[in-house]
Amino acid sequence: MQAAEKKKAEEEARVLKLKLEAERRTVEEAQKIRQEELRVEALDSARKRAE
């Protein structure tokens, strides 16, 4: 019985690690998108000032 419980706990830990990794990647992607948005805003602002 303990072996089954250990296997279940290991599987749950594996699933949680995968979820955490997916969330981390999602956060990183969101940060990259925001950085690109800020870059575009800065370029747009500079272009308007140059006109």
N, C-alpha and C positions, 0 to 999 in steps of 0.2 A: 504493500500500500504506500509506503514512504517513497518508493521509487516512482510511482505514478504521480504523487504530489510534487516530487522534485522536478520531474519532467514537465509537469504543468506550470510550475513556477518559472522554470527556465524558459519555456515558450512565452509566458506572459512578459518576462523580462526582455526577451528578443523583440516581441511586438512593440513594447514601449520604447525600446531603443530605436526601432525603425520609425515610429511615429515622431520621436524627438528629432531624429535626423531630417525627416521630411519637413517638419516645422522649421527647423534651422535653415534649411534650404529656401523655404518660402520667405522667411524673414530676410535672408540675404538677397533674394530676387527683388523683394519690395524695396530694400535699401538701394539696390542698383537702379531700379526704375526711378526712385525719388531723386537720386543723384543726377540721372539723365534729365529729369524734368527741371531741376535747378539749373543745370548747364544750359538747357534750351532757353529758359527764362533769362539767364544772364546774357546769352548771345543776342536774344531778341531785344533786351533792354539796351545793350551796347549798340545794336544796329539802329534803334530808334534815336539814340543820342547822336549818332553819326550823321543822321539825315538832316 
